[in-house]
Amino acid sequence: MKLNLTKPICFFDLETTGTNISKDRIVEISVLKIHPNENKESFTWRVNPEMPIPSEVTKIHGISNEDVANEPTFKSLAKTIHSFMKSCDLGGYNSNRFDIPLLAEEFLRAGIDFDIKNAVAVDVQTIFHKKEKRTLEAAYKFYCDKDLTNAHSAEADTNATYEVLKAQLDRYDDLENDTKWLAEFSAHKRFADFAGFIAYDKNEKEVFAFGKHRGKLVEDVLEEEPGYFGWIQNADFPLYTKKVLTAIKLRKLSDKLN
């Protein structure tokens, strides 16, 4: 089934040094851009993460320290990648919880404000888990009747994810062929940041989603316990989470002045 697109969507996959969004780095990124007329553009970049790739991680995706030693850093590639993905919706496999947050961190470290407020994000894994609850390899076999022979290769995983989503639309009549609808269907709880530390409540107000202030309004906590802001800013939280928290603090200050 052809995707019903109102603007381009970028399916992407990351291979990384690990799974810590704040600390780990990209070693490979593959992006497949699908235009509303079904034209496709794709690029894959190997990246020098500027940190060691653990041997146990290399065993998973097959990329070693030697493989990326002479590759460009993400900072040197950031403008090119951002330009390619800018103004597009996003699609991926477990992308809402991992790929998008980690990519946002890399962009912020490179001095680029990666913001998807005007985009939607379709997480194919969530659709799959809600419907069948399996892995990407199983999804590819189940929906496309193909074997994913190069699993954990960013390019193979990216193309498989795109094919799976089209097959899901063919299989399930209740799935709407609309990226905004699919993004809402594949979303978990709505968060103000990518990593899920600050959520929205039923009144669309930001609340903390972790720790001793879980469920409390961020604005209230910052006013009642000002030191909490400083603690988060100095602790090992994602840069994007700190950016969102700072914006809330500045908004509260502006409201007081007005």
N, C-alpha and C positions, 0 to 999 in steps of 0.2 A: 504494500500500500504506500502511495506517495504521501509524504508528510505535508500537512496543510500549514504552510509557514507564511507569516506576515512579514518576517525579516529573517536574515540568515541565523542559523544556529550552529554553534561550534561544539562538536563532540570532541572531548579530549581525555587523555589518560596520562598519568605521571608514573614514572619509575623513580624511586627516591632512595635516600640513604637509610630510611627507617620510617616509623609511623608517628613520631612526635612532631606535631604541627609547628610548634614554636622553634624547635632545634634542628630538625632534619631538613635536607636540601634535595632539590631535583637533580637527577642524573640523566633523565630523558623525558621529553615531552612530545607528544604527538597530537596534532590538532587537525580535525577533519571539518571543514566548513561547508555546510549545505545551504545553498541559496534557494529562495522560493521557487525559482524555475528549475530546480534540481541540479543545477551546475554544482560541481564539487571542486574544492581546493584543499590540498592537504600538505602539511609540512611536519617533519620530525626533526627534532634537534637533540643531539647529545650535549650534555652540560657538565662542565667541571664543577663539582659541588663545593670545592675548596675545603673539604673535610674528608676523612677516610670513609670508604664504604665498608661496613662490616662484612666479614666473609660469609656469615649466615644470610645476609641480605643478597649478596652476589649469587648465592646458590639459588635464590628465588627468581631474580630477573636476569641473571647471567651477565650483568655489567660489572666489570672489575675496576679497580683504581687505575690500572694501566690503560683500560679502554677510554677513560675520560681525561687522562693526564694532560693531553694536548688540545682538549676541546675548549671552547669559549666558556666563560663564566655566565651565570644567569644575568648578572648586571649588564654585561655587554650585549646580551640578546634581548633584554627586557623590552626595549622600545619596539623592536621588530615584532615580537610576540604580541605585545599589547595592541599594536596597530592592526595586526591581523584579526584579533579577537574583539576589538572594540566595537561597541554598539550591536553586538550579537547576543542572542539567547545562548544558554549553555546546556550541554548534555553530557552525561557520563555515567559511570557505573560506580556506585558508592561515592559519587562526586560531591554531594551536599555535605557529607560528613568528613571527607578527607581531601579530595583533589582541589576543590574550590578554596577551602580554608588555607591549605598549604601554598597554593598558587598565589593567593592574596598576600601571604606573608613574604614570599619571594619578591613580588612586585613592590611592596612597601619598603623592603630592605634596599631595593634598587631605586627608590625615590619616586615610584609611580603609584598614584592613588587608584588602586583597582576597586571600582565601585560598580555593583550590578543592580542598583536601585531601579533602573529602567529596563532591566532584563529579567527573564524567568529562567529557572534552572530545573531541567528534567532529569531526575535520577532514575535511570532504568533499573538499577538494582532494587529500588523500593517497589516499583511496579511489579517486578519479577517476584519479590518476596511476598508481596500481598497476594499474588496469584498462584505462585508455585513453590516459593521458598527453596531456592537452590543457588548454586554458584554460577559464575559467568560461563564456564565451560559447559555446565549442564544446561544453562539457558540457551546457549548457541546450538547444542545438540537437539534440545527439546523443540525450539521454535524454528530453527533453520535446517535441522537435520544435517548438520555439518560438524566435523571435529575441529576444535580449536587447537591446532597442532603447535602454534607458537604462543601459547598462553604466557602472560607476564612479559611479552614484548609489547611496548606501548602502542606501536602501530597496529599490531594484530588485535589487541584488546579494543582499541578505538574503533576499528572497522567492524569488529564483531558486535560491539555495543550498538552501533548505528543499525546494523542489520537486524539485531534482536528487537529493537524498538519498532521498526517497520513491521516485523512479523507479529509482534504483540498487538499492533493495531489491526492487523488482518484477523487475528484469532479472537479477540475480545470485542464484541459489539458494543459493550458499555464503556469502552475507552473512547473518549472524544479525540478526534484528530486536530488538536489545537494545543500549541505549546504551553500556553498559560494554564489550560485545564490540566495538562499532563504534569506540569510543574507543581500545581497544587495537590494533585493526586499522589505524586511521588515525594512530596515534602513531609518531613517530620514536624515536630512542633516548631512554630515560627520563632526565629531568633533575630535579634538586632545585629548580632555579630556572626561571623561565619563558623566559629568554633563552638558555639552553643553555651556560652557563659552568661549571656544576657538575652532573655526571652521577652516575648510580648504577652501580656495577660489578655483577658477577654475584652478589656476596654482599650486595647492597643497601646498600653502603657508599658514601658520597659521595667522588667523585674529581674532580679538576680536569679540565675538558674543553678546555683551551686552554693555550697558552704553554709555558714551560720545565718546568712541573710536570704537564703533560698525563698523565693516567692514574695519578697519584699520589694516595694517600689525603689528603683535605683535612686531617684531624686530624693526620697525620704532618707535613705541610708546615707547618702552623701551629705545631707544637711545635719543629720543626727550624729554621724560618726565621720567627720571630715578625714580622719587618718586612714580610713579604709581606701579612699581614692589613692593616696600616696603609697599604700601597701601594694595595691594592684599594679600601679605604674612601675614599682621597683621589683616586683616579683616576676616569675617566669611565665607570664601570660602572653598570648599572641599579640603582635603589634596591632592587628586590626581591632581586637577587643579593647585595647588601650585607647585606640583612636575613637571608637564608639563611646566609650566611657567619658573621654574628654569632651566630646561633642555634647553629651547630655549635661555635663557639668557647666559648660559654657552657655548652653540654652537656658538652664536654670538661673544662671547669673544674669543673663540678658532679660529674662522675665522679671526678675526683681528690680532691675534698673528701670524697666519700662512701667 
